[in-house]
Amino acid sequence: MGYPVSRVAALAGVTVRTLHHYDDIGLLVPGERTSAGYRVYTDADLERLQQIRFYRELGFGLDEIAVLLDTADPREHFRRQHRLLLERIKKLTEMATAIEFAMEAQKVGVNLTPEERFEVFGDVDPERHADEAEERWGGTDAYAESQRRTGRYSKDDWLRFRSESEDWGRRFAAVMDSGQPAEGRAAMDLAEEHRQQISQWFYECTYEIHTGLADMYVADPRFTAFYENLKPGMARFLNEAIHANAVARS
């Protein structure tokens, strides 16, 4: 028995629009159609989607994935995936990942009065995660640079940063509402703006660091909650957009 597109989207954690996009470009064409023309996915289609999702998580572009899936046998997929996973584990272990930009504002060095802190951050304590941040990233150049910069920021600086961040969040949510895929140009452009915003305000955010942050957004419940509070599904959508942007621009 086949699966309708809504069921497949829920199972795979993708949007219906993304599945439609995959169909349109020939990456994942449903094996069956109903008499009314609705897409119906088979077990083989689900297996192919699983492979697509795996390669997307590793940062491959859709064109690259299509070539990989259409030229390699299943055993070669497993061998390649095993090798890529080992490389990713090594990369993530060695990479000095920097903390996400919203959490940056919660580090020691925010030079504001109690009244100013409340005006800028509301009921969020800027020092709440300071010890953890220092323990995890204290030895990195990114952490040192962020400490140097944020220590000089005034209340007006933080308010301007908050305004820019909120504006970005509204525009990113609008892209999601429009039904455009995370791999689309609009979402990738905003992912690039997100990266540049971190570089502007905190530290030089390379594509490698940015994709590391993207993985943290879906792996750490606190980061996930930050984006989910802006719009349900945003953490995963942003993760996909950041990875797609890194592949497209690297």
N, C-alpha and C positions, 0 to 999 in steps of 0.2 A: 504494500500500500504506500502511495506517495505522500509527500508532505507539502502543504500549502506554503506560500512564501512567508506568511506571518509566523507560522510555526518554526520554519527554518531560521528566520531572523531572531526569534526568541532563543532558540537552541544555541545558535552560534554567537549571540551577543553582538549582532550587527543590525543596521537599520534595513528596512525594506527597500529604501532608496538605494542603498549600497548593493543589494542583491540585484536590483533592476539594472544598476550600472554595470555590474559584472556580466549580466546577460547581454546588455547592449554592445559591450566590447568583445564578446565571445569568450570571456575568461571562464564563466560558469553558466552554461546554457542548460536550463532544466530539461531533464530527460523526457518529460511528458507534459501534455497540456490537457485541460478539461475541454469538453465540447464547447464551452463558452470562451475558451481561449486563455483561461487562467493558468499560471505557472504551477507545475507540480514537480517536486524534486524527489529523486529516487535515492536509495541508499548509496549508490555510486556517486551521485551528486554531492551527498553529504560528506563522503570521504574526500572528494576533491576540494570541497569548501574547507575541510579541516586542514588540508595541505596548504591552501591559500592563506588561511589565517596564521598558520605557523610561519610561513615565509614573510608575511606582513609584519609579524611580531619581530622578526629579525631585520626588518628595515628594507626588504626587497621591494622594488617598484612593480607595478602590475604587469608591465611588459616583460620584465625579467621573469616573473613568476609564470607567465604563460609559456615562455620558452622552456623553463625548467620542467613544468608539468607535462608538456607535450613531447619532450625528448628523452626523458629518463624513465626507467622501469621502477616499480615500487621498491625493490631492494636498494636501488641507487638512492632513492629519496631518503630511506632510513639511514643509510650510511652518511649522506650529506648532512642530514639534520643532526645526527649525532656529532659530527665534526663541528658544525656551526654552533651547537649548544655548548660544546666544550670551549670553543673560542669565545663565546659570549660570557661564559662563567669566568674565564680568565680575564677578559677585558673589564668586566664589572668589578672583579676582585681587585684589580690593579688600579682602576680609575679612581682618582680623587674627586668623587662626586660632590658638587656644591649643593647647598640647600636651596629649595624653591623660593621664588622671590617674595611671596606673601609671608613666609616664615622668616625671611631675612629681617623683616621689620620687628621681629620679636627677639632679636639678639641684644646682648649687652652693648651699650654704646649709643643707644637712642637718647640723645641729649635734650630731653624735654622735661618741663615741669609736670607734676601730676595732672594739673588742669589741662595742659596741652596734650598730654598722652591720652586723656579721656576724649578730647575733641577729635584727635586723629584716629585712635584705635578703638574707641568705644569701650566695651567691657573686656577686651582682649588685653592681657598683660604682656607687654613687649618683651619681658624677660622670662616668660614662662618656660621656654624651651632653650634658654641660653646654655645651660650646662650640657644638655644633650647635643646641641649644635657644636659646641666647642669640642666635646669628646669625639664626635663623629668626623668633623671637618677641620678641627683646629689647626692641623698641620699643613693645610693646603694653601696655596697662593690665593685661591679664590676667596677663602674665608678671611685671610689677612686683608685682601683688597676691599672686601665688603665691610669689614670692621673699620677700615680707614675712612671709607666714604661715608658710611652711615653715622659715624661719630661726629661728622661735621654738619649733618642735615638739620635744618631748622624746622619749626612747625610748618611753615609755608612749603618747604620742600616735601615733607611727608604728605601734606594735603594735596599737593600737585601730583605726587606719585599715586595717591589713592584715587584721585579723579581720573588719571590716565588709565589705571587698572580697571576701574569700574566701567569706563567707556569701552575699553577693549572687551570686557566681559559681556556687555550688552550687544556689541557687534558680533561677537563669536556666537552668542546664543541665537542671534537673528539668522546666521548662516545655518545653524542646526535646524531652526524652525522652517527655513526655506526648503529643506529636503535635500540640499546638496550633499554629496559624499565627503567624508573626511579627506579623501584623496583628491578632491577637487581644488581648483585654483583659489577660490575664495577662502576655504579653510586653511590651505597651506600658506597663503599670504598672511593670514592672521597668526598662524603658528610662527612664521618668520618675525612678525612684529613682536610677538611674545618673547622670542629669543633676544631680539634687539633691545627690548625694554629692560630685560635683566642685565644686559651688557651696559646699558646707559646708566642704570641706577646702582648696580651692585658690583659686578665683576664681568670680565670677558667670558661670555657664554658661548663656547664653541658648539658645533653641531653634535659632537660626541657627548659633551656635558648635557646638552639640551635633551638628547634622546635618553640619557640616564635619568634626568629629571622626569621625563615623560613616563618612564617605567615606574618611578617612585609614585607618581600620581595615582596609579592603579594598584600598587603593591602596599602602600602605607595608608591605612584607613583615615588618618588625619588629613592627608593631602587629598584623598578621594572625597572626603566630606566637604572640604573647602570648595571644590568645583561642583560637587553635587548640590550644594546650597545655592549656587548660582543658577544651575539648571540640571535637572536629572539627566544622567547620561553624558554630561560634559567631560568628566574625567577620562572615560574611555575614548570619546570622540577626539579630545585634544591629544591624547596619546597617539592615536592613529594619524592625526594631522601632522604632528611633530615628526613622527617617523617618516611619513611620506615627504614632508618638506626637506628633511635632511638628505634623503636619497636624491630628490630632484635637484638640490642645489649643491651637493657635495661634488 
